[in-house]
Structure formats: C-alpha cells, structure tokens
C-alpha cells in the first residue's frame, strides 16, 4: 500500500512517488472488481485504500510545494 509515501518524506524524487501511488491504485482494482460484483466487504477495503491514496497524493503535493519554495528561496539568495 502507500505506506512508503505516508512516512516521512525526505526530499525524494517526485516521479517515483507518483509511480508508487499509481501502482498502489492499480492494486486496488481487485477489491473494486469484487465490490462491483456485489461484495460489500471489498467496498470497505477499497474505500479504505482510496483514503490512504488520497493522503499519499496530498503528501506529494506538499512535497512539490515545499520544493518549489526552497528553489525559489535559493534562487533569490543567488541574486
């Protein structure tokens, strides 16, 4: 699951983070298919996983914003 993304992010590259998020989302399709076929428990698992992915996506957005601010500050220091 998205455990690696939710842990402390220490200047990781963004592309691998997004790739991990996509892999985790694709792995949720098994339970989503079960839910589509009437399995209520699979729906609960899918919702839980989507919540984790939502938090992971938010962490990626925060990391991007933090990196942008750091780059901007570094650029202004050079002036």
C-alpha positions, 0 to 999 in steps of 0.5 A: 500500500502507500505506506512508503509515501505516508512516512516521512518524506525526505526530499525524494524524487517526485516521479517515483512517488507518483509511480508508487501511488499509481501502482498502489491504485492499480492494486486496488482494482481487485477489491473494486472488481469484487465490490462491483460484483456485489461484495460489500466487504471489498467496498470497505477495503477499497474505500479504505485504500482510496483514503490512504491514496488520497493522503499519499497524493496530498503528501506529494503535493506538499512535497512539490510545494515545499520544493518549489519554495526552497528553489525559489528561496535559493534562487533569490539568495543567488541574486 
